[in-house]
Amino acid sequence: MVPLTELEVLIVDCQATAAATRGHLLELGWATAGLALTDERAQFIKLPEGARVPWAVTRLTGISDSMQCEAVEPSEAWHALVEQASRLAQQPAPAVAHFARFERPFLRALAGDQPPPLDLVCTHEIAQRLFPDLPRRGLRALTGYFGRDLGPLRRSADHVAATAFVWRELVRLLDAQGVTTWDALRDWLATPAPAIRPGRQRRRVWPMPREQRLAAPDAPGIYRMQRVDGSVLYIGKASSLHSRVNSYFRKQRGVPDRLLEMLSQARTLSCEVTASALEAAVLEADAIKRFCPPYNVALVDEPRHIWFTTRDLGERSGQSSSAHPIGPFTSAMTIDRFAALVDASPHALGLGREAPDPRLFAEGYARLLAAHPELSREDLSPRVRALRLGTRLWREGRRDREKDDEEFRLGDDVTPEDIQFELERVALRAGLARRRAKWVTRLVEAAIVWQEPGADRARLIVIEQGEIVARGWVSPGSTPPIPRAWARRRDARHEGFTVARFDRLRVIITELKRLLAEGAPVSLRFGDSPILIDSRLAAALSWV
């Protein structure tokens, strides 16, 4: 009997529109895994007549309806898979899939009346027995646990390679337990797993050593959660690294799946101490650009770009100019949806989406006009009217609309009131983005003095061309110096603007608002004009 360490197995992966009971196969991938991965192949599968790829599936997999031109009939892909399986020495062919309960129904459907010539085992089931306390044992979690990244899109070729990698790591662990052949593995899997006493929940055991997280300093700074190979999973900031890092590991229930998946991979931790929480936030923004951690969502570079617009947000450009002086913006969607709002286009609800029923959209738009008469003023341009609406909505306290990150979705239950609400939010976000762009432009050349709550000294930073060029401790109540290049024109400040610079300055604005909300003394100086101090600065930042 060939040892598992030398056995060639067939790795199989299916991607589908949903589970087999209600979905269709989209992609079938496979490869032979022996000492190396060979004969790798992934094939799009033709959907039944009239079936389409759901938008949510496209977002997860990157597979769209346009790719159907490369698809083959299911029978053609199945015959190619069976042919490769027949080349393996052992029959039926030893086959491996991760979470095989998903793959089995699709493989049975492809085989038709004949049983699939595959002896399929599941790496998820093996991992459940080898790592009963690991928070998550999905393919991404296991791949990361063993020290390798898995790309963001769920594609068969990537999943086949990841499954092969996980399989080899599991084989190594099985060998240490005396499970050395395919038959022995089958017998091992057939043995009932240890049961958990009814009414009790297994306590999670985190891969990161307890002493490592307990050693995090009680000081402001940033922390990096890392895989066993040192690659960075996540970067965060904290006013107390010790408290923040250890908070991840205290909660046993109600933890989001994505966080559990990340913590299943986190094996090491590194910390970098800063002098203040504000400087930690700035360092976090820069470090995220450098390391591109897969579990960071905010402050990442891609796919954002810097944009500038006309004064009324009517047209955008990648370069600042006399025709496009307003910016910087990092969301083209905010600008484009605002343009669609002004044009009374359904694209205001989300570009690239399926359009709503025209009558439903018209009713929602009519409600918007009736609720806000300024949108019908003939002495102003349509764009200025919409921008003024966004400003008024914010000043009236309807800030929850901008902060609500829940994505608007079309469905059978959408009403004209829902459409009115979303159109108001488009106007609000455009007005806020315009206001924020002005503040970011001013902050390119600035000096700030602040005192963290409870601190006995104040902190100074000087910003030139969007970079912190000087920092240090000063006496409480010290006056910020006049920035050397305070008189630079707007077009000069916009020159060479990057996403990293935008995020750095936006983070500083957020931190200033936090400090002011906590009652900390803050003073900001842009030039030879009066210094913005405490309540005056808070008022200026109240809707940035």
C-alpha positions as CSV (number, residue, x, y, z in Angstrom):
1,M,0.0,0.0,0.0
2,V,1.4,3.4,-1.1
3,P,2.0,5.7,1.9
4,L,-0.1,8.9,2.0
5,T,3.1,10.9,1.8
6,E,3.7,9.4,-1.7
7,L,0.2,8.8,-2.9
8,E,-1.1,10.7,-5.9
9,V,-4.6,12.0,-5.3
10,L,-7.1,14.0,-7.4
11,I,-7.9,17.4,-5.9
12,V,-11.3,18.7,-6.9
13,D,-13.1,22.0,-6.5
14,C,-16.6,23.2,-7.6
15,Q,-17.8,26.8,-7.7
16,A,-21.6,27.2,-8.2
17,T,-24.4,29.8,-8.0
18,A,-25.7,28.1,-4.8
19,A,-25.8,24.8,-3.1
20,A,-26.7,21.8,-5.4
21,T,-30.4,21.8,-4.3
22,R,-31.0,25.2,-5.8
23,G,-27.9,26.2,-7.7
24,H,-26.0,25.5,-10.9
25,L,-22.4,24.5,-11.4
26,L,-20.3,27.5,-12.6
27,E,-16.7,26.2,-12.6
28,L,-15.0,22.8,-12.1
29,G,-11.3,22.6,-11.3
30,W,-9.0,19.7,-10.6
31,A,-5.3,18.7,-10.4
32,T,-3.2,15.7,-9.5
33,A,-1.4,16.1,-6.2
34,G,1.6,13.9,-5.7
35,L,5.1,15.1,-4.8
36,A,4.0,18.2,-6.9
37,L,0.8,19.6,-8.3
38,T,0.4,18.6,-11.9
39,D,-2.2,18.6,-14.7
40,E,-4.0,21.6,-13.2
41,R,-7.2,22.6,-15.0
42,A,-10.2,24.8,-14.4
43,Q,-13.2,25.0,-16.7
44,F,-16.2,27.3,-16.8
45,I,-19.5,25.3,-17.1
46,K,-22.4,26.3,-19.3
47,L,-25.4,27.4,-17.3
48,P,-28.9,26.1,-18.2
49,E,-30.9,28.1,-20.7
50,G,-32.1,31.4,-19.1
51,A,-29.9,31.0,-16.0
52,R,-27.6,33.9,-15.0
53,V,-24.8,34.4,-12.6
54,P,-26.2,36.2,-9.5
55,W,-24.6,39.6,-8.7
56,A,-23.6,38.4,-5.2
57,V,-21.8,35.3,-6.7
58,T,-20.0,37.5,-9.2
59,R,-18.7,39.7,-6.3
60,L,-17.4,36.6,-4.5
61,T,-15.9,34.7,-7.5
62,G,-15.3,37.3,-10.2
63,I,-17.3,35.0,-12.6
64,S,-19.8,36.9,-14.7
65,D,-22.2,36.2,-17.5
66,S,-19.7,37.4,-20.1
67,M,-17.4,34.5,-19.2
68,Q,-20.0,32.0,-20.4
69,C,-18.5,32.4,-23.9
70,E,-15.6,30.3,-22.6
71,A,-17.8,27.7,-20.9
72,V,-18.2,24.1,-22.0
73,E,-21.0,21.6,-21.6
74,P,-21.0,19.9,-18.1
75,S,-20.5,16.5,-19.8
76,E,-17.4,17.7,-21.5
77,A,-15.8,18.9,-18.3
78,W,-16.9,15.7,-16.5
79,H,-15.3,13.4,-19.2
80,A,-12.0,15.3,-18.9
81,L,-12.1,14.9,-15.1
82,V,-12.8,11.2,-15.3
83,E,-10.0,10.8,-17.9
84,Q,-7.5,12.3,-15.5
85,A,-8.8,10.2,-12.6
86,S,-8.3,7.1,-14.6
87,R,-4.5,7.8,-14.8
88,L,-4.1,7.3,-11.1
89,A,-2.8,4.0,-10.0
90,Q,-5.5,3.3,-7.5
91,Q,-9.1,2.9,-8.6
92,P,-11.6,4.3,-7.8
93,A,-9.3,7.3,-7.8
94,P,-8.4,8.7,-4.3
95,A,-9.8,12.2,-4.4
96,V,-9.8,15.2,-2.0
97,A,-12.0,18.2,-1.7
98,H,-12.4,20.8,1.0
99,F,-15.9,20.7,2.5
100,A,-16.7,17.8,0.2
101,R,-20.4,17.9,1.2
102,F,-20.7,20.8,-1.2
103,E,-18.9,19.0,-4.1
104,R,-20.5,15.5,-3.8
105,P,-24.0,16.4,-5.1
106,F,-22.5,18.3,-8.2
107,L,-20.2,15.3,-8.9
108,R,-23.1,12.9,-8.6
109,A,-25.2,15.0,-11.0
110,L,-22.3,15.1,-13.5
111,A,-21.9,11.3,-13.3
112,G,-25.5,10.7,-14.1
113,D,-26.6,7.0,-13.7
114,Q,-23.0,5.8,-13.0
115,P,-21.4,6.2,-9.6
116,P,-18.5,8.8,-9.8
117,P,-15.2,6.9,-10.1
118,L,-13.8,8.9,-7.2
119,D,-13.2,7.9,-3.6
120,L,-13.6,11.3,-2.1
121,V,-12.4,12.5,1.3
122,C,-12.8,15.9,2.9
123,T,-10.0,18.0,4.3
124,H,-12.5,19.9,6.4
125,E,-13.6,16.7,8.1
126,I,-10.0,15.7,8.7
127,A,-9.2,19.1,10.2
128,Q,-12.2,18.9,12.5
129,R,-10.6,15.8,14.1
130,L,-7.1,17.1,14.1
131,F,-8.0,20.6,15.3
132,P,-11.2,20.3,17.3
133,D,-10.6,23.6,19.1
134,L,-9.5,25.8,16.2
135,P,-12.1,28.6,15.8
136,R,-12.5,28.0,12.0
137,R,-11.5,25.3,9.7
138,G,-12.6,26.7,6.3
139,L,-10.2,26.5,3.4
140,R,-9.0,30.1,3.9
141,A,-8.5,29.6,7.6
142,L,-6.6,26.4,7.2
143,T,-4.4,27.7,4.4
144,G,-3.5,30.7,6.5
145,Y,-3.0,28.6,9.6
146,F,-0.3,26.6,7.8
147,G,1.3,29.8,6.5
148,R,0.0,30.6,3.0
149,D,-2.4,33.2,1.6
150,L,-5.5,32.4,-0.4
151,G,-6.6,35.1,-2.9
152,P,-9.7,37.1,-2.3
153,L,-11.8,35.6,-5.1
154,R,-13.4,32.1,-4.8
155,R,-12.0,30.5,-8.0
156,S,-11.5,26.8,-8.6
157,A,-7.8,27.0,-9.7
158,D,-6.9,28.9,-6.5
159,H,-8.9,26.6,-4.3
160,V,-7.4,23.4,-5.9
161,A,-3.9,24.7,-5.2
162,A,-4.9,25.7,-1.6
163,T,-6.6,22.3,-1.0
164,A,-3.5,20.5,-2.2
165,F,-1.3,22.6,0.1
166,V,-3.6,21.9,3.1
167,W,-3.8,18.2,2.2
168,R,-0.1,17.8,2.3
169,E,0.1,19.6,5.7
170,L,-2.7,17.3,7.1
171,V,-0.9,14.2,5.7
172,R,2.2,15.2,7.7
173,L,0.1,15.4,10.9
174,L,-1.7,12.2,10.1
175,D,1.6,10.4,9.6
176,A,2.6,11.5,13.1
177,Q,-0.6,9.9,14.5
178,G,0.1,6.6,12.7
179,V,-2.5,7.2,9.9
180,T,-0.2,6.4,7.0
181,T,-2.3,4.9,4.1
182,W,-5.5,5.7,2.3
183,D,-7.3,2.7,3.9
184,A,-6.0,3.7,7.3
185,L,-7.4,7.2,6.7
186,R,-10.8,5.8,5.7
187,D,-10.8,3.7,8.9
188,W,-9.8,6.7,11.0
189,L,-12.5,8.8,9.5
190,A,-15.1,6.1,10.1
191,T,-14.3,6.0,13.8
192,P,-16.8,8.2,15.7
193,A,-15.3,11.5,16.8
194,P,-15.3,12.3,20.6
195,A,-18.7,13.8,21.5
196,I,-19.2,17.1,23.3
197,R,-21.4,16.7,26.4
198,P,-24.9,18.0,25.7
199,G,-25.5,21.6,26.8
200,R,-21.8,22.5,26.7
201,Q,-19.9,24.5,24.1
202,R,-16.3,23.6,23.3
203,R,-14.1,26.5,24.4
204,R,-12.1,27.9,21.6
205,V,-8.3,27.5,21.7
206,W,-6.5,30.3,19.9
207,P,-3.4,29.4,17.9
208,M,-1.5,32.5,19.1
209,P,0.4,31.7,22.3
210,R,-1.2,33.4,25.3
211,E,2.1,34.8,26.6
212,Q,2.7,36.5,23.3
213,R,-0.5,38.6,23.4
214,L,-0.1,39.2,27.1
215,A,3.3,40.8,26.4
216,A,1.7,43.6,24.3
217,P,2.7,46.9,26.0
218,D,0.1,49.2,27.7
219,A,0.9,52.1,25.4
220,P,-0.5,53.6,22.2
221,G,0.7,52.2,18.9
222,I,-0.1,49.7,16.1
223,Y,-0.2,45.9,16.2
224,R,0.2,43.4,13.4
225,M,-1.5,40.0,13.5
226,Q,0.7,37.6,11.5
227,R,0.7,34.0,10.1
228,V,3.3,31.5,11.1
229,D,5.4,32.6,8.2
230,G,5.4,36.2,9.3
231,S,3.0,37.5,6.6
232,V,0.6,40.1,7.9
233,L,-3.1,39.4,8.3
234,Y,-4.3,42.5,9.9
235,I,-3.0,45.9,11.2
236,G,-4.8,47.8,13.9
237,K,-4.2,50.8,16.1
238,A,-4.9,51.3,19.8
239,S,-4.5,53.8,22.6
240,S,-3.5,50.7,24.7
241,L,-2.0,47.9,22.7
242,H,-2.3,45.5,25.6
243,S,-6.0,46.1,26.1
244,R,-6.9,46.1,22.4
245,V,-5.0,43.0,21.4
246,N,-6.2,40.9,24.3
247,S,-9.8,42.0,23.7
248,Y,-9.8,39.8,20.6
249,F,-9.3,36.6,22.7
250,R,-11.7,37.2,25.6
251,K,-15.0,36.7,23.9
252,Q,-16.2,33.2,23.2
253,R,-19.6,33.9,21.8
254,G,-21.0,36.3,19.2
255,V,-17.7,36.7,17.4
256,P,-18.1,37.5,13.6
257,D,-17.1,34.7,11.3
258,R,-14.6,36.8,9.4
259,L,-12.8,37.7,12.7
260,L,-12.8,34.0,13.8
261,E,-11.3,33.1,10.4
262,M,-8.5,35.7,10.9
263,L,-7.8,34.6,14.5
264,S,-7.6,31.0,13.3
265,Q,-4.5,32.0,11.2
266,A,-2.9,34.5,13.6
267,R,0.1,32.7,15.2
268,T,2.4,35.7,16.0
269,L,2.1,39.3,16.9
270,S,4.3,42.4,16.5
271,C,3.7,45.8,18.1
272,E,5.1,49.3,17.4
273,V,4.7,51.9,20.1
274,T,4.0,55.6,19.3
275,A,3.9,58.7,21.4
276,S,0.2,59.3,21.0
277,A,-3.0,57.7,19.8
278,L,-3.2,60.2,17.0
279,E,0.2,59.2,15.7
280,A,-0.8,55.5,16.0
281,A,-3.7,56.2,13.7
282,V,-1.5,57.9,11.1
283,L,1.1,55.0,11.3
284,E,-1.7,52.5,10.9
285,A,-2.9,54.2,7.7
286,D,0.7,54.1,6.2
287,A,1.4,50.5,7.4
288,I,-1.8,49.2,5.7
289,K,-0.5,50.6,2.4
290,R,2.8,49.0,2.9
291,F,1.7,45.5,4.0
292,C,-1.7,45.2,2.2
293,P,-3.2,42.9,4.9
294,P,-6.1,40.8,3.6
295,Y,-8.3,41.4,6.7
296,N,-8.1,45.2,6.5
297,V,-11.0,46.8,4.7
298,A,-10.6,50.5,5.3
299,L,-7.5,52.5,4.3
300,V,-6.4,50.1,1.6
301,D,-5.0,51.5,-1.7
302,E,-6.8,49.4,-4.3
303,P,-9.0,49.9,-6.2
304,R,-9.2,53.6,-5.2
305,H,-7.8,56.5,-7.1
306,I,-7.5,60.3,-6.6
307,W,-10.1,62.4,-8.5
308,F,-10.7,66.1,-9.0
309,T,-13.9,67.7,-10.3
310,T,-15.5,70.8,-11.6
311,R,-16.9,73.1,-8.9
312,D,-20.4,71.6,-9.2
313,L,-19.1,68.0,-9.3
314,G,-20.2,67.8,-12.9
315,E,-17.2,66.1,-14.3
316,R,-14.2,64.3,-12.8
317,S,-10.6,64.0,-13.8
318,G,-7.5,62.2,-12.5
319,Q,-5.6,65.5,-12.6
320,S,-6.2,68.8,-10.8
321,S,-6.5,71.8,-13.1
322,S,-8.3,75.1,-13.5
323,A,-11.2,73.2,-14.9
324,H,-11.2,70.6,-12.2
325,P,-10.1,72.5,-9.0
326,I,-12.2,70.6,-6.4
327,G,-10.7,67.6,-4.7
328,P,-9.2,65.3,-3.8
329,F,-11.9,62.6,-3.8
330,T,-11.1,58.9,-3.6
331,S,-14.6,57.6,-4.6
332,A,-15.5,57.9,-8.2
333,M,-18.8,56.2,-7.3
334,T,-19.8,59.1,-5.1
335,I,-19.2,61.6,-7.9
336,D,-20.9,59.4,-10.6
337,R,-23.9,58.6,-8.5
338,F,-24.3,62.3,-7.7
339,A,-24.2,63.0,-11.5
340,A,-26.9,60.4,-12.0
341,L,-29.0,61.9,-9.3
342,V,-28.9,65.3,-11.0
343,D,-29.9,63.6,-14.3
344,A,-32.7,61.8,-12.6
345,S,-31.1,58.5,-13.7
346,P,-31.7,55.2,-11.9
347,H,-27.9,54.8,-11.8
348,A,-28.0,57.0,-8.8
349,L,-29.1,53.9,-6.9
350,G,-25.8,52.1,-7.8
351,L,-23.9,52.0,-11.0
352,G,-23.6,48.6,-12.7
353,R,-26.6,47.2,-11.0
354,E,-29.9,46.0,-12.4
355,A,-32.1,49.0,-12.8
356,P,-35.4,49.3,-10.8
357,D,-38.8,49.3,-12.4
358,P,-39.0,52.8,-14.1
359,R,-42.3,53.5,-12.6
360,L,-41.1,52.7,-9.1
361,F,-38.0,54.9,-9.6
362,A,-40.1,57.8,-11.0
363,E,-42.4,57.6,-7.9
364,G,-39.4,57.7,-5.6
365,Y,-37.8,60.6,-7.5
366,A,-41.2,62.5,-7.4
367,R,-41.3,62.1,-3.6
368,L,-37.7,63.5,-3.4
369,L,-38.8,66.7,-5.4
370,A,-41.9,67.1,-3.3
371,A,-40.0,66.8,-0.1
372,H,-37.3,69.3,-1.1
373,P,-38.7,72.3,-3.0
374,E,-35.2,73.7,-3.4
375,L,-34.5,71.1,-6.1
376,S,-37.0,72.9,-8.3
377,R,-35.5,76.4,-8.0
378,E,-34.9,77.8,-11.4
379,D,-32.3,80.5,-10.3
380,L,-29.7,77.7,-9.5
381,S,-28.2,75.0,-11.6
382,P,-29.4,71.4,-10.9
383,R,-26.0,70.5,-9.4
384,V,-25.9,73.4,-7.0
385,R,-29.4,72.6,-5.9
386,A,-28.5,69.0,-5.2
387,L,-25.3,70.0,-3.3
388,R,-27.3,72.5,-1.2
389,L,-29.7,69.7,-0.4
390,G,-26.9,67.5,0.9
391,T,-25.6,70.4,3.0
392,R,-29.0,71.1,4.5
393,L,-29.7,67.4,5.3
394,W,-26.4,67.3,7.3
395,R,-27.1,70.5,9.2
396,E,-30.5,69.3,10.1
397,G,-28.9,66.4,11.9
398,R,-29.5,63.6,9.4
399,R,-26.0,62.4,9.7
400,D,-27.0,58.8,10.2
401,R,-27.6,58.6,6.5
402,E,-24.0,59.1,5.7
403,K,-22.7,56.8,8.4
404,D,-25.1,54.0,7.5
405,D,-22.8,51.6,5.5
406,E,-25.6,49.1,4.8
407,E,-25.6,48.7,1.0
408,F,-28.8,49.6,-0.8
409,R,-30.3,46.6,-2.6
410,L,-33.1,46.4,-5.1
411,G,-35.7,43.8,-4.4
412,D,-39.4,43.1,-4.5
413,D,-40.0,44.9,-1.2
414,V,-38.3,48.2,-2.2
415,T,-40.8,51.1,-2.0
416,P,-40.8,54.7,-3.4
417,E,-39.9,55.8,0.2
418,D,-36.8,53.6,0.1
419,I,-35.7,55.1,-3.2
420,Q,-36.3,58.7,-1.9
421,F,-34.2,57.8,1.2
422,E,-31.3,56.5,-0.9
423,L,-31.4,59.5,-3.3
424,E,-31.2,61.8,-0.3
425,R,-28.2,59.8,1.0
426,V,-26.5,60.3,-2.4
427,A,-26.8,64.1,-2.2
428,L,-25.6,64.0,1.4
429,R,-22.5,61.9,0.7
430,A,-21.6,64.2,-2.3
431,G,-21.9,67.3,-0.1
432,L,-19.8,65.8,2.6
433,A,-17.1,64.5,0.2
434,R,-16.8,68.0,-1.2
435,R,-16.4,69.6,2.2
436,R,-13.9,66.9,3.3
437,A,-11.9,67.5,0.1
438,K,-11.5,71.2,1.0
439,W,-10.3,70.4,4.5
440,V,-7.8,67.7,3.3
441,T,-6.4,70.3,0.9
442,R,-6.0,72.9,3.7
443,L,-4.4,70.3,6.0
444,V,-1.6,69.6,3.5
445,E,0.3,72.5,5.2
446,A,-0.6,72.7,8.9
447,A,0.7,72.6,12.5
448,I,-1.2,71.0,15.4
449,V,-0.8,71.0,19.2
450,W,-2.9,68.8,21.4
451,Q,-2.9,67.2,24.8
452,E,-4.3,63.6,25.2
453,P,-6.7,63.2,28.1
454,G,-4.7,62.5,31.3
455,A,-1.4,63.5,29.8
456,D,0.8,66.1,31.5
457,R,2.5,67.3,28.3
458,A,1.2,68.4,24.9
459,R,2.2,67.0,21.5
460,L,3.2,68.9,18.4
461,I,3.2,67.8,14.8
462,V,4.0,69.9,11.7
463,I,2.7,68.8,8.3
464,E,4.3,69.8,5.0
465,Q,3.1,68.5,1.6
466,G,0.9,66.1,3.4
467,E,3.7,64.5,5.4
468,I,4.5,64.8,9.1
469,V,7.9,66.4,9.0
470,A,8.3,67.3,12.7
471,R,6.9,66.1,16.0
472,G,7.8,66.5,19.6
473,W,6.7,67.2,23.2
474,V,5.7,70.8,24.1
475,S,4.3,72.6,27.1
476,P,0.5,72.6,27.5
477,G,-1.0,75.6,25.8
478,S,1.8,76.1,23.4
479,T,1.0,77.9,20.1
480,P,1.5,75.9,16.9
481,P,4.1,77.4,14.6
482,I,3.2,78.9,11.2
483,P,3.8,76.2,8.6
484,R,6.6,77.3,6.2
485,A,4.7,76.7,3.0
486,W,1.3,78.0,4.3
487,A,0.9,80.3,1.3
488,R,1.0,77.5,-1.3
489,R,-1.8,77.8,-3.8
490,R,-4.5,75.1,-4.0
491,D,-3.2,73.8,-7.4
492,A,0.3,73.4,-5.8
493,R,-1.2,71.5,-2.9
494,H,-3.1,69.2,-5.2
495,E,0.0,68.3,-7.3
496,G,1.1,64.7,-6.9
497,F,-1.7,63.9,-4.5
498,T,-1.9,60.2,-3.6
499,V,-4.4,57.9,-1.9
500,A,-1.9,57.4,0.9
501,R,-1.7,61.2,1.5
502,F,-5.4,61.5,1.4
503,D,-5.9,58.8,4.0
504,R,-3.2,60.2,6.3
505,L,-4.8,63.6,6.4
506,R,-8.3,62.2,6.7
507,V,-7.2,60.1,9.7
508,I,-5.8,63.2,11.3
509,I,-9.1,64.9,10.9
510,T,-10.9,61.9,12.5
511,E,-8.4,61.9,15.4
512,L,-8.9,65.7,16.0
513,K,-12.7,65.2,16.2
514,R,-12.1,62.4,18.7
515,L,-9.9,64.5,20.9
516,L,-12.3,67.4,20.8
517,A,-15.2,65.1,21.7
518,E,-13.2,63.9,24.7
519,G,-12.7,67.5,25.8
520,A,-8.9,67.5,25.0
521,P,-7.3,70.9,24.2
522,V,-6.5,71.1,20.5
523,S,-5.2,74.0,18.4
524,L,-4.7,74.0,14.6
525,R,-2.8,76.5,12.5
526,F,-3.0,76.8,8.7
527,G,-1.1,80.1,8.3
528,D,-1.0,83.7,9.5
529,S,-4.8,83.6,10.0
530,P,-6.3,83.1,13.4
531,I,-5.6,79.8,15.1
532,L,-8.5,77.4,15.4
533,I,-8.8,76.4,19.1
534,D,-11.0,73.9,20.9
535,S,-14.7,74.9,20.4
536,R,-14.0,77.0,17.3
537,L,-12.1,74.1,15.8
538,A,-14.9,71.7,16.8
539,A,-17.5,73.8,15.1
540,A,-15.4,73.9,11.9
541,L,-15.0,70.1,11.9
542,S,-18.6,69.3,13.0
543,W,-19.6,68.0,9.6
544,V,-16.3,67.2,7.8
